[in-house]
Amino acid sequence: MLKIELLESFIAIAECGNLSRAAEQVLRTQSAVSLQIKRLEGTVGKQLLFRDNKGVSLTPAGETLLVYARQMVQLNVAALDDLNRAQHTEVIRLGLPTDYVARYLNASILQFIRDFTSIELVLDTDVSGNLYRRLEQGELDLVVGTHWEHQPNAELLFERRFHWAGSKGGSAWERSPIPVALYPENCPIRTQVFARHHLSMPPLQVVLSSPSPEALCLAVENDLAIAPIADFRIGEQMQVLDDLLPLPKLPVFNESIYQGRTELTPAMRQLIELLRTQRRALTH
């Protein structure tokens, strides 16, 4: 077995060409280094150094060993570095709603990544219903999600108001059934549309299901469908239909931070605090 401390002294001798200078480099006495070389030669069963009045030089066996010695020492250093990094790197698994991810990235997440370089922040985007399930299963540490009711394990960030919107001057809302564009299954907004729809209301037909708010807005603007659109996304090419049609009344949704089963670390608390301070940037 070739021991790293013996190889380090051997490399120092090969580079210095002198036993005393090599001893200084490895912070050992000259006699201790000389003893290490004897132990190393005993391990490999060959003479490794030529000694004369001018200093020391490598034998052919020493030249061969030097190549492997450097590789072994480098691998040892690399392994220790990787293990130390793994030991000190904290991983935070954060779930974000797909329709708001760009705002979170711009407002707070990128700042957190820049400020906390020792933290590995793993982002996962999905509709809120799927994020809640994964949080409960321990796959995520924190989730920012949407719900129509305040939850006991959540801290409110802000409220989100949605309106039924159609194309300005369009006719999609006059068709029967009314074509609608919605977020995918397990999205709380979609859930509430159907939970609040009654038989006395006009029938609805889902013609587009997408996690992208941009896709829903395009469908509305091009008169392909009507859709529940967040108030800040309603543009000049849209009109609000809330008072024009007997459509399911949309509740006020809340955007909150949910904590999973993982005990909060100082870094997680810093991330939550950053989200708190960026509330205004997230809603404007």
C-alpha positions as CSV (number, residue, x, y, z in Angstrom):
1,M,0.0,0.0,0.0
2,L,1.5,3.3,-1.1
3,K,0.8,6.0,1.6
4,I,0.1,9.5,0.5
5,E,2.4,11.1,3.0
6,L,5.3,9.0,1.8
7,L,4.6,9.9,-1.8
8,E,4.4,13.6,-1.0
9,S,7.9,13.5,0.5
10,F,9.1,11.6,-2.4
11,I,7.7,14.1,-4.9
12,A,9.3,17.0,-2.9
13,I,12.7,15.3,-3.1
14,A,12.3,14.8,-6.8
15,E,11.4,18.4,-7.4
16,C,14.0,19.9,-5.0
17,G,16.9,17.5,-5.8
18,N,18.0,18.0,-2.2
19,L,16.9,16.2,0.9
20,S,17.2,19.2,3.3
21,R,15.1,21.5,1.0
22,A,12.5,18.8,0.5
23,A,12.3,18.4,4.3
24,E,11.6,22.1,4.7
25,Q,8.9,21.9,2.0
26,V,7.0,19.1,3.7
27,L,7.6,20.6,7.2
28,R,9.5,17.6,8.5
29,T,13.0,17.0,9.7
30,Q,15.6,15.7,7.2
31,S,16.0,12.4,9.2
32,A,12.2,11.9,9.1
33,V,12.1,12.4,5.3
34,S,15.1,10.0,4.9
35,L,13.2,7.4,7.0
36,Q,10.1,7.9,4.8
37,I,12.0,7.2,1.7
38,K,13.5,4.0,3.2
39,R,9.9,2.9,4.0
40,L,8.8,3.7,0.5
41,E,11.7,1.8,-1.0
42,G,10.8,-1.1,1.2
43,T,7.2,-1.0,0.1
44,V,8.0,-1.0,-3.7
45,G,11.1,-3.3,-3.3
46,K,13.3,-1.1,-5.4
47,Q,15.9,1.7,-4.9
48,L,14.2,5.0,-5.8
49,L,17.1,7.5,-5.3
50,F,20.7,7.9,-6.2
51,R,22.7,9.8,-3.5
52,D,25.9,11.7,-4.1
53,N,27.7,14.8,-2.9
54,K,25.7,17.0,-5.3
55,G,22.3,15.8,-3.9
56,V,19.9,13.1,-5.0
57,S,18.5,12.0,-8.3
58,L,15.9,9.4,-9.4
59,T,16.6,5.9,-10.4
60,P,14.7,4.4,-13.3
61,A,12.3,2.9,-10.8
62,G,12.0,6.3,-9.1
63,E,11.2,8.0,-12.5
64,T,8.4,5.5,-13.0
65,L,7.0,5.9,-9.5
66,L,7.1,9.7,-9.8
67,V,4.5,9.7,-12.5
68,Y,2.1,7.6,-10.5
69,A,2.9,9.4,-7.2
70,R,1.8,12.8,-8.7
71,Q,-1.4,11.3,-10.0
72,M,-2.2,9.6,-6.7
73,V,-1.6,12.8,-4.7
74,Q,-3.7,14.9,-7.2
75,L,-6.5,12.4,-6.9
76,N,-6.3,12.5,-3.1
77,V,-6.6,16.3,-3.1
78,A,-9.4,16.3,-5.6
79,A,-11.4,13.7,-3.6
80,L,-11.0,15.7,-0.4
81,D,-12.0,18.9,-2.1
82,D,-15.2,17.2,-3.5
83,L,-16.1,15.7,-0.2
84,N,-15.6,19.0,1.6
85,R,-17.7,20.8,-0.9
86,A,-20.5,18.2,-0.6
87,Q,-20.4,18.5,3.1
88,H,-20.8,22.3,3.1
89,T,-23.2,22.7,0.2
90,E,-26.8,22.9,1.3
91,V,-29.4,22.0,-1.3
92,I,-32.8,23.8,-1.2
93,R,-35.6,22.3,-3.3
94,L,-38.0,25.1,-4.2
95,G,-41.3,24.6,-6.1
96,L,-42.7,27.6,-8.1
97,P,-46.0,28.0,-10.0
98,T,-45.3,27.9,-13.7
99,D,-47.3,31.0,-14.5
100,Y,-45.2,33.2,-12.1
101,V,-41.8,31.7,-12.4
102,A,-40.4,34.5,-14.6
103,R,-41.4,37.1,-11.9
104,Y,-39.8,35.1,-9.1
105,L,-36.6,34.7,-11.0
106,N,-36.4,38.4,-11.8
107,A,-37.5,39.7,-8.4
108,S,-35.7,37.5,-5.9
109,I,-34.5,34.0,-6.9
110,L,-31.5,35.3,-9.0
111,Q,-30.5,37.6,-6.2
112,F,-30.5,34.7,-3.7
113,I,-28.4,32.6,-6.1
114,R,-25.9,35.5,-6.4
115,D,-25.7,36.2,-2.7
116,F,-25.5,32.6,-1.4
117,T,-23.0,30.9,-3.6
118,S,-22.6,28.0,-1.2
119,I,-26.3,27.1,-1.6
120,E,-27.5,24.8,-4.4
121,L,-31.0,26.1,-5.2
122,V,-32.9,23.5,-7.2
123,L,-36.0,25.0,-8.9
124,D,-39.0,23.0,-10.0
125,T,-42.0,24.5,-11.7
126,D,-45.5,23.0,-12.0
127,V,-49.1,23.8,-11.3
128,S,-49.8,24.4,-7.6
129,G,-51.7,21.2,-7.0
130,N,-48.8,19.1,-8.1
131,L,-46.4,21.1,-6.1
132,Y,-48.5,20.6,-2.9
133,R,-48.5,16.9,-3.4
134,R,-44.7,16.7,-3.9
135,L,-44.2,18.9,-0.9
136,E,-46.2,16.5,1.2
137,Q,-44.2,13.6,-0.2
138,G,-40.9,15.2,0.9
139,E,-39.7,15.9,-2.7
140,L,-39.6,19.6,-2.1
141,D,-38.5,21.8,0.9
142,L,-40.5,24.9,0.1
143,V,-43.3,25.7,-2.3
144,V,-44.7,29.0,-3.4
145,G,-48.3,28.1,-4.5
146,T,-51.7,29.4,-5.3
147,H,-54.9,28.6,-3.4
148,W,-58.4,30.0,-3.0
149,E,-58.4,29.6,0.8
150,H,-55.8,30.5,3.4
151,Q,-54.0,27.4,4.6
152,P,-52.6,26.8,8.1
153,N,-49.1,25.8,7.0
154,A,-48.7,28.8,4.7
155,E,-47.5,32.4,4.9
156,L,-49.4,34.8,2.6
157,L,-47.3,36.7,0.2
158,F,-50.0,38.5,-1.8
159,E,-53.4,38.0,-3.4
160,R,-54.1,37.4,-7.0
161,R,-57.3,38.5,-8.7
162,F,-58.5,36.9,-12.0
163,H,-61.1,38.0,-14.4
164,W,-62.8,36.3,-17.3
165,A,-61.4,37.9,-20.4
166,G,-62.2,37.7,-24.1
167,S,-60.9,39.4,-27.2
168,K,-61.9,43.0,-27.5
169,G,-64.6,43.1,-30.2
170,G,-64.4,39.3,-30.4
171,S,-67.2,36.7,-30.5
172,A,-65.7,33.6,-28.8
173,W,-67.9,34.3,-25.7
174,E,-71.0,34.2,-27.9
175,R,-70.5,30.6,-29.1
176,S,-72.1,27.6,-27.6
177,P,-70.4,25.9,-25.9
178,I,-68.1,28.7,-24.9
179,P,-64.5,27.8,-25.8
180,V,-62.2,28.3,-22.8
181,A,-58.5,28.2,-22.3
182,L,-57.4,27.0,-18.9
183,Y,-54.3,26.0,-16.9
184,P,-53.8,22.2,-16.6
185,E,-55.3,19.7,-14.2
186,N,-54.5,20.2,-10.5
187,C,-54.3,23.9,-11.0
188,P,-56.4,25.6,-8.3
189,I,-57.7,28.2,-10.8
190,R,-59.0,25.5,-13.1
191,T,-60.4,23.6,-10.2
192,Q,-62.5,26.6,-9.1
193,V,-63.8,27.2,-12.6
194,F,-65.5,23.8,-12.6
195,A,-66.3,23.8,-8.9
196,R,-68.3,27.0,-9.4
197,H,-69.9,26.2,-12.7
198,H,-73.6,25.4,-12.5
199,L,-76.0,23.9,-14.9
200,S,-77.8,27.2,-15.3
201,M,-74.6,28.7,-16.7
202,P,-73.5,28.5,-20.4
203,P,-71.7,25.3,-21.1
204,L,-67.9,25.5,-21.4
205,Q,-65.6,23.6,-23.7
206,V,-61.8,23.5,-23.0
207,V,-60.0,24.1,-26.2
208,L,-56.6,24.9,-24.8
209,S,-54.9,23.5,-21.7
210,S,-51.5,25.0,-20.9
211,P,-49.3,26.0,-17.9
212,S,-48.2,29.1,-19.9
213,P,-50.1,32.3,-19.1
214,E,-48.7,33.7,-22.4
215,A,-50.5,30.9,-24.3
216,L,-53.8,31.7,-22.5
217,C,-53.4,35.4,-23.3
218,L,-52.7,34.7,-27.0
219,A,-55.7,32.5,-27.2
220,V,-57.9,35.3,-25.8
221,E,-56.4,38.0,-27.9
222,N,-56.9,36.0,-31.1
223,D,-60.5,35.2,-30.2
224,L,-59.9,31.5,-29.9
225,A,-61.2,31.3,-26.4
226,I,-62.0,33.1,-23.2
227,A,-59.9,32.5,-20.1
228,P,-59.4,33.5,-16.5
229,I,-56.6,36.0,-16.7
230,A,-54.7,37.7,-13.8
231,D,-55.7,41.4,-13.6
232,F,-52.1,42.6,-14.4
233,R,-52.0,40.5,-17.6
234,I,-55.2,42.0,-19.1
235,G,-54.1,44.1,-22.0
236,E,-55.6,46.5,-24.5
237,Q,-56.7,43.7,-26.9
238,M,-58.8,42.1,-24.2
239,Q,-62.1,42.9,-22.5
240,V,-63.3,41.8,-19.1
241,L,-66.4,39.6,-19.3
242,D,-67.3,39.3,-15.6
243,D,-70.4,41.4,-15.9
244,L,-71.4,40.4,-19.4
245,L,-71.9,36.6,-18.9
246,P,-73.2,34.3,-16.1
247,L,-69.8,32.7,-15.8
248,P,-68.3,31.0,-12.7
249,K,-67.4,33.8,-10.2
250,L,-63.6,33.5,-9.6
251,P,-62.5,33.8,-6.0
252,V,-59.5,35.9,-4.9
253,F,-56.5,33.6,-4.9
254,N,-53.6,33.8,-2.5
255,E,-50.0,33.3,-3.3
256,S,-48.3,31.8,-0.2
257,I,-45.1,30.1,1.0
258,Y,-45.6,26.5,2.1
259,Q,-43.0,24.7,4.3
260,G,-42.5,21.0,3.9
261,R,-41.4,18.4,6.4
262,T,-37.8,19.6,6.3
263,E,-36.8,21.7,9.3
264,L,-36.0,25.2,8.2
265,T,-32.3,26.0,8.0
266,P,-30.9,29.6,8.2
267,A,-30.5,29.6,4.4
268,M,-34.2,28.7,3.9
269,R,-35.2,31.4,6.3
270,Q,-33.1,33.9,4.3
271,L,-34.9,32.8,1.1
272,I,-38.3,33.2,2.7
273,E,-37.3,36.6,4.0
274,L,-36.1,37.6,0.5
275,L,-39.5,36.6,-0.9
276,R,-41.3,38.6,1.7
277,T,-39.3,41.8,0.9
278,Q,-39.9,41.3,-2.9
279,R,-43.7,41.2,-2.6
280,R,-44.2,44.5,-4.5
281,A,-41.9,43.5,-7.3
282,L,-43.8,40.2,-7.7
283,T,-47.2,41.9,-8.2
284,H,-46.2,44.9,-10.4
